[in-house]
Amino acid sequence: MSVFERVSVILEDVVLDDSVPKNVRERINEAVLLLNKSFDDSDLLRDSVNEILDLVVQDTNLPLHTRTQIWNSVSILESAEN
């Protein structure tokens, strides 16, 4: 399983979680859609998804367990950088 597939699975769980605010689920869904597209430039894909996740994690209404899932996703994406 690729790094992007692993992150996509984590984020899909967030989208399905009803305790997550709707606006956050919509943004996370944008990231999932990006991850499921085929990109020639993996750096651009990683940066685009990271940008969305950085915005989402700043939401004060975000449940703690969701914030942890997002940080985990960011960490996985950053490991792909190296």
QUIVEN-V504246 format. One record per backbone hydrogen bond with DSSP energy under -0.5 kcal/mol. NH is the residue of the N-H (numbers start at 1). CO is the residue of the C=O. Records with the same first field share a line. If there is no record, write none. Layout:
# QUIVEN-V504246
NH=CO, CO
This chain:
# QUIVEN-V504246
6=2
7=3
8=4
9=5
10=6
11=7
12=8
13=9
14=10
15=11
16=12
17=13, 14
18=16
20=17
25=21
26=22
27=23
28=24
29=25
30=26
31=27
32=28
33=29
34=30
35=31
36=32
37=33, 34
39=37
42=40
45=41
46=42
47=43
48=44
49=45
50=46
51=47
52=48
53=49
54=50
55=51
56=52
57=53
58=54, 55
59=56
62=59
67=63
68=64
69=65
70=66
71=67
72=68
73=69
74=70
75=71
76=72
77=73
78=74
79=75
80=76
81=77, 78
82=78
